[in-house]
Amino acid sequence: MTYKEFLELLEELQLDLDSASEALDLEISDIEAWEEEEEIPKSAEKWVRKEKVESATLNNTNEDNDFENEEEDLDDDDDDDLDLDTEIDEEEK
């Protein structure tokens, strides 16, 4: 993986060099020095790919798939069973 590809992946993951330097326990200047190399260190490549997989896993939940169906299930007609005035009157007695 080249330095440019590394930066593109960071951007895609909405991470910056500060995040990478913390995670890899390196100075930002050390990471920037990779620009002169043909490839980044394998440990950095492994880390950024792991972050990409974790990000994809977090963003790939099925929580909202049935959102439209849930809205359809919410009918105002169900409120007919509730008689709030009667409940308030009973509490006052």
C-alpha positions as CSV (number, residue, x, y, z in Angstrom):
1,M,0.0,0.0,0.0
2,T,1.3,3.4,-0.9
3,Y,1.3,6.5,1.3
4,K,-1.4,8.0,-1.0
5,E,-3.6,5.0,-0.6
6,F,-3.1,5.1,3.1
7,L,-4.2,8.7,3.2
8,E,-7.2,8.0,1.0
9,L,-8.3,5.2,3.4
10,L,-7.9,7.5,6.4
11,E,-10.1,10.1,4.7
12,E,-12.7,7.4,3.8
13,L,-12.7,6.4,7.5
14,Q,-12.9,10.0,8.6
15,L,-9.6,9.7,10.4
16,D,-6.6,11.9,10.3
17,L,-2.8,11.6,10.8
18,D,-3.3,12.3,14.6
19,S,-5.5,9.3,14.9
20,A,-3.1,7.2,12.9
21,S,-0.1,8.3,15.0
22,E,-1.9,7.5,18.2
23,A,-3.0,4.1,17.1
24,L,0.4,3.2,15.6
25,D,2.4,4.9,18.5
26,L,4.4,7.0,16.0
27,E,5.1,10.6,15.5
28,I,3.2,12.3,12.7
29,S,6.5,13.3,11.1
30,D,7.4,9.5,11.0
31,I,4.1,8.8,9.1
32,E,4.7,11.7,6.7
33,A,8.1,10.3,5.9
34,W,6.4,7.3,4.3
35,E,5.6,9.6,1.4
36,E,9.2,9.1,0.2
37,E,8.9,5.3,0.5
38,E,7.4,2.9,-2.1
39,E,5.2,1.3,0.5
40,I,4.1,2.0,4.0
41,P,5.0,-0.4,6.8
42,K,3.0,-3.6,7.0
43,S,1.9,-2.8,10.6
44,A,0.3,0.5,9.4
45,E,-1.3,-1.2,6.4
46,K,-2.7,-3.9,8.7
47,W,-4.1,-1.3,11.2
48,V,-5.8,0.8,8.5
49,R,-7.4,-2.2,6.9
50,K,-8.6,-3.4,10.3
51,E,-10.1,0.0,10.9
52,K,-11.9,-0.2,7.5
53,V,-13.4,-3.6,8.4
54,E,-14.5,-2.5,11.8
55,S,-16.0,0.6,10.3
56,A,-17.9,-1.4,7.7
57,T,-19.2,-3.7,10.4
58,L,-20.4,-0.8,12.5
59,N,-22.1,0.8,9.6
60,N,-23.7,-2.3,8.3
61,T,-26.3,-3.0,11.0
62,N,-29.9,-3.9,10.1
63,E,-31.4,-1.6,12.7
64,D,-33.1,0.8,10.3
65,N,-34.1,-1.6,7.6
66,D,-37.7,-1.8,8.9
67,F,-38.0,1.9,9.7
68,E,-40.7,2.5,7.0
69,N,-42.7,-0.5,8.2
70,E,-42.6,0.7,11.8
71,E,-44.1,4.0,10.7
72,E,-47.0,2.2,8.9
73,D,-47.7,0.2,12.1
74,L,-48.2,3.3,14.1
75,D,-51.9,4.1,13.7
76,D,-53.7,6.9,15.4
77,D,-56.7,4.6,15.6
78,D,-55.1,2.7,18.4
79,D,-55.6,5.8,20.6
80,D,-59.4,5.1,20.7
81,D,-58.8,2.7,23.5
82,L,-57.4,5.4,25.7
83,D,-59.9,7.6,27.5
84,L,-57.6,10.1,29.3
85,D,-60.5,12.1,30.7
86,T,-62.0,9.1,32.4
87,E,-58.6,8.2,33.9
88,I,-58.2,11.7,35.2
89,D,-61.7,11.8,36.7
90,E,-61.1,8.5,38.4
91,E,-57.9,9.8,40.0
92,E,-59.7,12.8,41.4
93,K,-62.2,10.6,43.1
